[in-house]
Amino acid sequence: MTKTVELRNVTLDIPTLSVSSRSLRKSLMNLSSGGRLMRDEHQRVHVRALESVSLDLFEGDRLGIIGHNGSGKSSLLRTIGGIYAPAAGLVQVFGEISAVLDPATGVDPEASGRENVTLLARLRGRGPAEAQQVMEEVAEFTGLGDFFEMPVKTYSPGMLARLAFAVGTCWRPDILLMDEWIAVADERFKAQAMRRLSDYVFSARTVVLATHDAAIVRELCTKVLVLEQGRVASFGPAEEAAVANAA
């Protein structure tokens, strides 16, 4: 099997630029199930979002990342995607990444859905001609109808999620990263999305998905990573995770 992602003892610290004593106390309360506030040798406050995370992924893997809010799911996706640089450890990615982490990223709210396909394609290194080639596929897959020609500022969160997902999965990267915003989509579109993601496996691709939806994990994922306060609580085949959760 060909390896696509390798993490070795990855630790991620996110600096807090300005923290008053009152906001620090509030942050400590909010982080009861999330990251941990730390101080460095210069007494600067930062959040320890990930600590000593190690894992290997291979072609055909569909990894579901689960955990409480603030457990480090989004931070891990952004670290794999190269958005965050770890404070320690090794991150190696072998292949092209497509990251669909926030449906609003790169979107012009004043432009139509059709126009935003070109903008979102550009973020993925695709030119106008390539965007035009997939335009009707996106229009059909999203089911936006007349809204496809309307400004994105008129879209609901679910409609925006459908547009971002459709563009993000038009071209088959080696690794697809997706955050849990897909939960805002309706049930019909979730079913469409899972079928589309499953197709990546037949093209020997890797999918990494953060989600709260147990049904998505059961139906889509081959491996499960459970995070607790930025640490790996468990990592392994989805079947074993299901047995452990049932125990």
Secondary structure, DSSP 8 states (H G I E B T S, - for coil): --EEEEEEEEEEEEE-S---HHHHHHHHHHGGGS-EEEE-TT--EEEEEEEEEEEEEETT-EEEEE-STTSSHHHHHHHHTTSS--SEEEEEE-S-EEEE--TTTT--TTSBHHHHHHHHHHHTT--HHHHHHHHHHHHHHHT-GGGGGSBGGG--HHHHHHHHHHHHTTS--SEEEE-GGGGGS-HHHHHHHHHHHHHHHHTT-EEEEE-S-HHHHHHH-SEEEEEETTEEEEEEEHHHHHHHHH-
